Amino acid sequence: MVRIASRSSVPAAARRQFLGRLSALTLSLGLAACGGGGGGGGNDDSGNTGGSNPAVSFTSGVISGFGSIIVNGVRFDDSAATVLDDKGGRLSRDDLRLGAQVEIEGGSIDRASGRATALTIHVGSELKGRVTAVNPGAQSLSMLGQTVLITSTTVFDDSLGGGLSAISVGQLLEVYARYDASQGAYIATRIEREGSSSEFKLRGVVSSLDTSTQTFRIGSAVINYAAVTSVPTTLANGAWLRVRVQPTQVAGQWVATALEDGRHRSGDDRSETEVKGFITAWTSATRFSVDGMPVNADSAEFKDGRSVIVLGAFVEVEGALRDGVLVAREVKLEDDDDGHHGEDFELHGQLSGLDTVNQRFTLRGVSVDYSQVSEWRDLSEASLVDGLRVEVKGGLSSDGNTLMAWRISRED
């Protein structure tokens, strides 16, 4: 299920969270510890061993469509891809969902056709835990000491009929999101309800590290790592960390069961790299980080000028990954109106369940309403029939249950 909601801001104090004291430090840590992202030491932990078809590209973003999967506007053929969760466990292609955050290692991207082949797909959420507060007016919720904002492109699982209105304190949720350092909040891209879990998790920026008490903070959550047997060498204030904790707090602290480097699982160097997200640390227009990935933009082309490259800007960066640093060729600002981030939903495939009375059909498991189509390409409404291959682009309905198509095209 999906949900339309207007973007809202958190209080000014929260927006300023980490900005002054962590921004430059986060970037310097990333540049200093550029040993291959989350893989550690430059090793490729993706399961791709190269051979006749080694990975040359790395893409990080949100699944905005299917046909096979669409990320950052590129259609990746995932028919032979290895799909892994954030613990390295195998998943199936059916586990890929609209709004999920993924990292793709693949073949070369054909920019003319916008197509590529995915070899390994990592799927990972930012938060899993119980809801502690819901604020319908601000279109937000709280969990694990973090603020989660809902936008018009937040996808809700079918178990959450009605979107945010279906969420209540105490529910167990898994949240896919982007961290916006300018607001000190997570912008949700997908939210799923969970039945139970033996552990909670979060990915974020470390602050208030105290090695004597073995505690640190992510947001307002205090985390005790005294029981963790393997502590990443990257643990420091400003570092990105993945944390797994016991589901019950002890004396107001979350007890960590595992800590992992929280940077992108980018593996080895990649000649083609594309990352879309918020600028989470900033030193200058040519030295910043996107979702924790350090960027060197000394030789980049700035499509929208350098003045817009600031902390919290939503950008897309293309370039080459070298020793954990994205050496940018191009930096451009993405649309941030209403939290939309320039992403329409897009589906390709054979339609089924055609209902001409209610002007609906199903495509790739998604209900599509075609009553408000403004553009028909190579077909008309009257020519719709079950089995017809089409491309659908659109936004989400206010009840969060339907893709409202604004363009439908025939596909051969």
C-alpha positions as CSV (number, residue, x, y, z in Angstrom):
1,M,0.0,0.0,0.0
2,V,1.2,3.5,-0.7
3,R,0.3,6.8,0.9
4,I,0.1,10.5,-0.2
5,A,1.0,12.9,2.5
6,S,2.4,16.4,2.5
7,R,6.0,17.0,3.7
8,S,6.4,18.5,7.1
9,S,9.4,19.8,9.1
10,V,10.5,18.9,12.5
11,P,11.2,21.5,15.1
12,A,14.1,23.9,14.5
13,A,16.2,22.3,17.2
14,A,16.0,18.9,15.6
15,R,16.8,20.4,12.2
16,R,20.0,21.7,13.5
17,Q,20.9,18.3,15.0
18,F,24.5,17.3,14.2
19,L,24.9,20.2,11.7
20,G,27.7,22.2,13.3
21,R,29.5,19.6,15.3
22,L,29.4,16.5,13.1
23,S,29.2,17.6,9.5
24,A,32.9,18.3,8.8
25,L,34.0,15.4,11.0
26,T,31.7,12.9,9.2
27,L,33.3,13.9,5.9
28,S,36.9,13.7,7.2
29,L,36.3,10.3,8.7
30,G,34.9,9.0,5.4
31,L,37.8,10.4,3.4
32,A,40.3,9.0,5.9
33,A,38.7,5.6,6.1
34,C,38.2,5.1,2.4
35,G,38.8,1.3,2.4
36,G,35.9,0.1,0.3
37,G,32.7,1.2,2.0
38,G,30.9,-1.3,4.1
39,G,32.9,-4.2,2.7
40,G,35.9,-3.3,4.8
41,G,39.4,-3.1,3.4
42,G,38.2,-2.9,-0.2
43,N,36.9,-6.4,-0.3
44,D,33.8,-7.2,-2.3
45,D,31.4,-9.0,0.0
46,S,28.6,-9.0,-2.5
47,G,29.1,-12.6,-3.6
48,N,30.1,-11.5,-7.1
49,T,33.5,-13.0,-7.8
50,G,33.9,-11.4,-11.2
51,G,34.6,-14.1,-13.9
52,S,33.3,-13.4,-17.4
53,N,30.9,-10.7,-16.2
54,P,32.4,-8.6,-13.4
55,A,30.6,-5.7,-11.9
56,V,31.8,-2.3,-13.2
57,S,28.9,-0.1,-11.9
58,F,27.5,0.8,-8.4
59,T,24.1,2.4,-8.0
60,S,22.5,3.4,-4.7
61,G,18.8,4.6,-4.6
62,V,15.2,3.7,-4.2
63,I,13.2,1.2,-6.3
64,S,10.7,3.5,-8.1
65,G,9.4,1.0,-10.5
66,F,9.5,-2.5,-12.1
67,G,10.5,-3.7,-15.5
68,S,12.8,-5.4,-14.2
69,I,13.6,-2.9,-11.4
70,I,14.0,0.8,-11.8
71,V,16.5,2.8,-9.7
72,N,17.6,6.4,-10.3
73,G,15.9,6.2,-13.7
74,V,17.8,3.1,-14.9
75,R,16.0,-0.2,-15.7
76,F,18.1,-3.0,-14.3
77,D,17.6,-6.5,-15.6
78,D,17.5,-8.5,-12.4
79,S,16.7,-11.9,-13.9
80,A,20.1,-13.4,-12.9
81,A,21.0,-11.1,-10.0
82,T,21.9,-12.3,-6.5
83,V,19.6,-10.5,-4.0
84,L,20.9,-10.1,-0.4
85,D,19.5,-8.5,2.7
86,D,21.6,-6.3,5.0
87,K,22.9,-9.3,6.9
88,G,24.1,-11.1,3.7
89,G,21.1,-13.5,3.6
90,R,19.7,-14.6,0.3
91,L,16.4,-13.1,-0.9
92,S,14.3,-13.7,-4.0
93,R,13.4,-11.2,-6.6
94,D,9.9,-11.3,-5.2
95,D,11.2,-9.6,-2.1
96,L,12.0,-6.4,-4.0
97,R,9.4,-3.8,-3.3
98,L,8.5,-0.3,-4.4
99,G,10.2,2.3,-2.1
100,A,12.9,-0.1,-0.9
101,Q,16.4,1.2,-0.6
102,V,18.9,-0.8,-2.7
103,E,22.5,-0.9,-3.7
104,I,23.2,-2.5,-7.0
105,E,26.5,-3.8,-8.4
106,G,26.1,-4.4,-12.1
107,G,27.3,-4.2,-15.7
108,S,27.9,-1.0,-17.6
109,I,25.0,1.4,-17.8
110,D,23.8,2.2,-21.3
111,R,22.9,5.9,-20.8
112,A,21.2,6.1,-24.2
113,S,18.7,3.4,-23.4
114,G,18.8,3.8,-19.6
115,R,19.4,0.1,-19.1
116,A,21.9,-2.1,-17.3
117,T,22.2,-5.6,-15.9
118,A,22.2,-6.1,-12.1
119,L,24.6,-8.7,-10.7
120,T,24.1,-8.2,-7.0
121,I,21.3,-6.3,-5.2
122,H,21.6,-5.4,-1.5
123,V,18.3,-4.5,0.1
124,G,18.5,-2.7,3.5
125,S,16.3,-0.6,5.8
126,E,17.4,2.1,8.1
127,L,15.2,1.4,11.1
128,K,13.3,-1.5,12.7
129,G,11.6,-1.0,16.1
130,R,8.5,-0.1,17.9
131,V,6.6,3.2,17.4
132,T,6.8,5.5,20.4
133,A,4.8,8.5,19.0
134,V,2.7,9.4,16.0
135,N,2.1,13.0,14.9
136,P,-0.5,13.2,12.1
137,G,-0.3,16.9,12.0
138,A,3.4,16.9,11.3
139,Q,3.1,13.7,9.2
140,S,5.7,12.0,11.3
141,L,6.3,9.2,13.8
142,S,9.0,8.4,16.3
143,M,10.9,5.2,16.9
144,L,14.2,4.2,18.4
145,G,14.8,7.8,19.4
146,Q,14.5,9.0,15.7
147,T,12.0,11.1,13.9
148,V,10.6,9.7,10.7
149,L,8.9,12.0,8.2
150,I,6.2,10.8,5.7
151,T,6.0,12.3,2.2
152,S,3.9,11.9,-0.9
153,T,6.2,9.1,-2.1
154,T,6.3,7.0,1.1
155,V,5.2,3.5,0.2
156,F,3.2,1.7,2.8
157,D,2.9,-2.1,3.0
158,D,-0.5,-3.6,2.4
159,S,-0.7,-4.4,6.2
160,L,-0.9,-0.7,6.8
161,G,-4.2,0.2,5.1
162,G,-4.6,3.9,5.3
163,G,-0.9,4.7,5.6
164,L,0.0,6.8,8.6
165,S,-3.5,6.7,10.0
166,A,-3.0,2.9,10.4
167,I,0.1,3.3,12.6
168,S,-0.2,3.4,16.4
169,V,2.2,3.5,19.3
170,G,3.6,0.1,20.1
171,Q,3.5,-1.3,16.5
172,L,6.7,-2.9,15.2
173,L,7.8,-1.3,11.9
174,E,10.6,-1.6,9.4
175,V,11.4,1.7,7.7
176,Y,13.4,2.3,4.5
177,A,14.5,5.9,4.5
178,R,17.0,8.5,3.6
179,Y,18.6,10.5,6.4
180,D,18.3,14.3,6.0
181,A,20.9,15.9,8.2
182,S,19.4,19.4,7.7
183,Q,16.3,18.3,9.6
184,G,17.8,15.6,11.8
185,A,15.2,13.2,10.5
186,Y,14.7,10.2,8.3
187,I,12.6,10.7,5.2
188,A,10.7,7.4,4.8
189,T,10.6,5.8,1.3
190,R,8.8,2.6,2.5
191,I,7.2,1.4,5.7
192,E,6.3,-2.2,6.5
193,R,4.6,-3.7,9.6
194,E,6.4,-6.5,11.2
195,G,4.9,-9.3,13.3
196,S,7.8,-9.9,15.7
197,S,11.5,-9.6,15.9
198,S,14.2,-10.7,18.3
199,E,16.3,-7.6,17.6
200,F,15.8,-4.0,16.5
201,K,18.1,-2.1,14.2
202,L,19.1,1.4,13.1
203,R,21.6,3.0,10.7
204,G,22.8,6.5,11.5
205,V,25.5,8.9,12.6
206,V,27.4,8.4,15.8
207,S,27.7,11.2,18.4
208,S,28.6,11.5,22.1
209,L,30.9,8.5,21.9
210,D,32.2,7.6,25.4
211,T,34.7,4.8,25.3
212,S,35.0,4.5,29.0
213,T,31.2,3.8,29.5
214,Q,31.1,2.2,26.0
215,T,28.1,4.2,24.9
216,F,27.2,6.6,22.1
217,R,24.2,8.2,20.6
218,I,22.4,8.0,17.3
219,G,19.8,10.8,17.3
220,S,18.4,10.8,20.9
221,A,19.0,7.0,21.3
222,V,21.7,6.1,23.8
223,I,23.4,2.8,22.8
224,N,25.5,0.7,25.1
225,Y,28.0,-1.5,23.2
226,A,29.8,-3.1,26.1
227,A,28.5,-6.6,25.1
228,V,29.6,-6.3,21.5
229,T,32.6,-8.6,20.8
230,S,33.6,-7.1,17.4
231,V,33.7,-3.3,17.3
232,P,34.4,-1.7,13.9
233,T,37.6,0.3,13.6
234,T,35.5,3.1,12.1
235,L,33.6,3.7,15.4
236,A,34.0,7.4,16.1
237,N,31.9,10.6,16.4
238,G,30.5,11.4,13.0
239,A,30.9,7.8,11.6
240,W,28.0,6.0,10.0
241,L,27.1,2.8,11.8
242,R,24.7,-0.1,11.5
243,V,23.5,-1.1,14.9
244,R,21.5,-4.1,16.1
245,V,20.0,-3.9,19.6
246,Q,18.0,-6.0,22.0
247,P,14.3,-5.1,21.7
248,T,14.0,-3.9,25.3
249,Q,15.9,-1.0,26.8
250,V,17.9,-1.4,30.0
251,A,18.1,1.7,32.2
252,G,17.1,3.9,29.3
253,Q,19.8,2.5,27.0
254,W,19.6,0.3,24.0
255,V,21.9,-2.7,24.4
256,A,23.8,-3.4,21.2
257,T,24.3,-7.0,20.0
258,A,26.2,-6.1,16.8
259,L,27.9,-3.1,15.3
260,E,28.8,-2.8,11.6
261,D,30.4,-0.1,9.4
262,G,27.4,1.8,8.1
263,R,28.8,3.1,4.9
264,H,27.6,1.9,1.5
265,R,28.5,-1.8,0.6
266,S,30.2,-0.7,-2.5
267,G,32.9,-3.4,-2.6
268,D,35.8,-2.7,-5.0
269,D,36.4,0.4,-7.2
270,R,33.7,0.9,-9.8
271,S,34.2,2.9,-13.0
272,E,30.5,3.9,-13.1
273,T,28.9,5.0,-9.8
274,E,25.6,6.8,-9.2
275,V,24.3,7.8,-5.9
276,K,21.1,9.8,-5.1
277,G,20.4,11.1,-1.7
278,F,20.8,14.0,0.8
279,I,24.1,15.7,1.4
280,T,24.8,14.4,4.9
281,A,28.1,16.1,5.5
282,W,29.6,19.3,3.9
283,T,32.9,21.0,3.8
284,S,32.6,22.8,0.5
285,A,30.9,22.4,-2.9
286,T,33.6,20.0,-3.9
287,R,34.0,18.1,-0.7
288,F,30.8,16.6,0.8
289,S,29.1,13.3,1.5
290,V,25.9,11.8,0.1
291,D,24.2,9.4,2.5
292,G,27.6,8.9,4.1
293,M,29.6,8.4,0.9
294,P,32.5,10.9,0.6
295,V,32.5,12.8,-2.7
296,N,35.4,14.6,-4.4
297,A,33.8,17.0,-6.9
298,D,37.0,19.0,-7.9
299,S,36.6,18.1,-11.6
300,A,32.8,17.7,-11.7
301,E,30.3,19.5,-13.9
302,F,27.7,21.2,-11.7
303,K,24.4,21.1,-13.6
304,D,22.7,23.6,-11.3
305,G,25.8,25.6,-10.1
306,R,27.8,25.2,-7.0
307,S,25.8,27.5,-4.7
308,V,23.0,24.9,-4.3
309,I,25.5,22.2,-3.0
310,V,24.8,22.7,0.7
311,L,24.1,20.4,3.7
312,G,20.7,18.8,3.3
313,A,20.5,19.3,-0.5
314,F,19.0,16.4,-2.4
315,V,21.4,15.5,-5.2
316,E,22.4,12.9,-7.7
317,V,26.1,12.3,-8.2
318,E,27.7,10.4,-11.1
319,G,31.3,9.4,-11.3
320,A,33.8,6.7,-10.5
321,L,34.4,5.0,-7.1
322,R,38.0,5.1,-6.1
323,D,39.2,3.8,-2.7
324,G,35.8,4.4,-1.2
325,V,35.5,8.0,-2.5
326,L,33.1,8.9,-5.3
327,V,35.1,11.0,-7.8
328,A,32.3,13.0,-9.4
329,R,31.9,13.7,-13.1
330,E,28.5,15.3,-12.7
331,V,26.5,16.8,-9.7
332,K,22.9,17.9,-10.1
333,L,20.2,19.0,-7.8
334,E,17.1,16.8,-7.6
335,D,13.5,18.1,-7.3
336,D,12.7,18.4,-3.6
337,D,9.1,19.8,-3.9
338,D,6.8,18.1,-1.4
339,G,9.5,15.5,-0.7
340,H,8.9,14.1,-4.1
341,H,12.6,14.0,-5.1
342,G,11.9,13.8,-8.8
343,E,10.7,10.2,-8.7
344,D,7.5,9.2,-10.6
345,F,6.4,5.6,-10.1
346,E,6.8,3.6,-13.3
347,L,5.6,0.1,-14.2
348,H,6.2,-2.1,-17.2
349,G,4.4,-5.4,-18.0
350,Q,1.2,-7.1,-19.0
351,L,-1.9,-5.7,-17.5
352,S,-4.6,-8.0,-15.9
353,G,-7.9,-7.7,-14.1
354,L,-9.2,-5.0,-16.4
355,D,-12.2,-3.3,-14.9
356,T,-13.6,-0.8,-17.5
357,V,-16.4,0.3,-15.2
358,N,-14.1,1.5,-12.4
359,Q,-11.3,2.2,-14.9
360,R,-8.7,0.1,-13.1
361,F,-6.4,-2.8,-13.8
362,T,-3.5,-4.6,-12.1
363,L,0.2,-4.3,-13.2
364,R,3.1,-6.0,-11.5
365,G,0.9,-6.5,-8.5
366,V,-0.1,-2.8,-8.2
367,S,-3.6,-1.5,-8.7
368,V,-3.7,1.1,-11.4
369,D,-6.4,3.8,-11.8
370,Y,-6.5,5.1,-15.4
371,S,-9.5,7.5,-15.0
372,Q,-7.2,10.6,-14.9
373,V,-4.8,9.7,-17.8
374,S,-3.7,12.8,-19.6
375,E,-1.5,11.2,-22.2
376,W,-2.1,8.0,-24.2
377,R,0.8,6.8,-26.4
378,D,0.2,4.4,-29.3
379,L,-3.1,3.2,-27.8
380,S,-6.4,4.5,-26.4
381,E,-8.5,3.7,-23.5
382,A,-10.8,1.6,-25.7
383,S,-7.9,-0.6,-26.8
384,L,-7.0,-1.8,-23.3
385,V,-7.3,-5.5,-22.9
386,D,-5.9,-8.1,-20.5
387,G,-2.5,-9.3,-21.6
388,L,-1.6,-6.0,-23.3
389,R,2.0,-4.9,-22.5
390,V,2.1,-1.3,-21.3
391,E,4.2,1.3,-19.6
392,V,2.5,3.3,-16.8
393,K,3.7,6.4,-15.1
394,G,1.9,8.2,-12.3
395,G,1.7,9.2,-8.7
396,L,0.0,7.8,-5.7
397,S,-3.7,8.1,-4.6
398,S,-4.7,9.9,-1.4
399,D,-5.9,6.6,0.1
400,G,-2.4,5.1,-0.6
401,N,-3.8,2.1,-2.3
402,T,-3.5,2.9,-6.0
403,L,-1.1,4.2,-8.6
404,M,-2.9,7.1,-10.3
405,A,-1.7,6.9,-13.9
406,W,-1.1,10.1,-15.9
407,R,0.5,8.4,-18.9
408,I,0.0,5.0,-20.4
409,S,2.0,3.8,-23.4
410,R,1.9,0.6,-25.5
411,E,5.0,-1.6,-25.3
412,D,5.9,-4.2,-27.9
